[in-house]
Amino acid sequence: MIGFTEEEKKEVVDYFLDQSPDGTEVTFAQKLYAEAVMDHTHAVWDIHASDGRWWVITNPTNLYSQNQFPNLDLALTFHVGLCLRIPRNDLKQADIERVRPFTSVLNAIQECDLALSQANDPGAFRAIGVRCRENLLAFVHAAQDTREWPAEDKPQRSNFVLWVDKIFDSFLEGANNRERRRLIKTTLKETWVYVNWLTHSQSGKWVDAEVATSAVSYAIGMATSICVRYLRGVPEECPVCDSHRLFPEEGSNSEYPEVLFERPRCSECGWAGDPVPVGERSEDEAAQFITRDGDESDECSVMQTPLMEVAAPRKK
């Protein structure tokens, strides 16, 4: 058994009762175990109720009859398996959607890595420097396009150094972000200096091109993460339980199926922030949403031993 708060217990019990027939009573609720899988913590609760004993497993929350899953490990393994059964292509697409304004920049970095694998003379190494320079410019262009900037004192679009200052003075403002702001600005500016040297160097070596591509990948990756967190309104920690385990949750609105929404969610307590639009789906993507006609049911179903058929024992 492990510790838990009364708020955690109430949330689990409320979920269980919401999924139960009217009149069901909970006589005992105990948090027995928690396991982190791919940064998602799944807590296992033992629930004693008037209609039997149940496992409630969180993140996402689901319940399992202990008649069907008498062993805690079996129930957790089944639950995690359901969570992980997402096609890898969908996962990659979701990652792309979360950073949609910077997608072309990240793709260009991959292309630069491919060019590096084929470079074998000073001219090719200089060309790598040119690609890296273009990648850095593409990043500040993408960051500029994410919002409207005041017209006064607006730098020229490709003035990399001034735009780095302007972007991160805005996205990382305040005394609490001073060291973070200094690190990201210094990293980007020093990388800019290095790739410009490589672009014009007559003595550059393969290792210099490798350093350039690695530095650009690291700098843009770190900078993109900061920009995305700012644009999505992600807090530094959960405002409810102070957890730092926040992850992006993607969703949609049936009235606007072409628009992608995203909000931060806490993997510990389930807190969710306000959804914000993060991009648009193509017509083909919007058409992939599943729609059903006919009666809908919110009844829970559990598998019958030996787990070969589905039954629906909980009827309201």
Secondary structure, DSSP 8 states (H G I E B T S, - for coil): -----HHHHHHHHHHHHHTS-TT--EEEEEEEEEEEETTEEEEEEEEEETTEEEEEETTTTEEEETTT--SHHHHHHHHHHHHH-S-HHHHHHHHHHHTGGGHHHHHHHHHHHHHHHH--SHHHHHHHHHHHHHHHHHHHHHHHTTS---STT---TT-HHHHHHHHHHHHT-SGGGHHHHHHHHHHHHHHHHHHHHHHH-SS--HHHHHHHHHHHHHHHHHHHHHHHHHHHT--SS-TTT----EEEEEEEETTEEEEEEEEEEETTT--B---EEEEE--HHHHTTS----S-------EEETTTTEEE-----
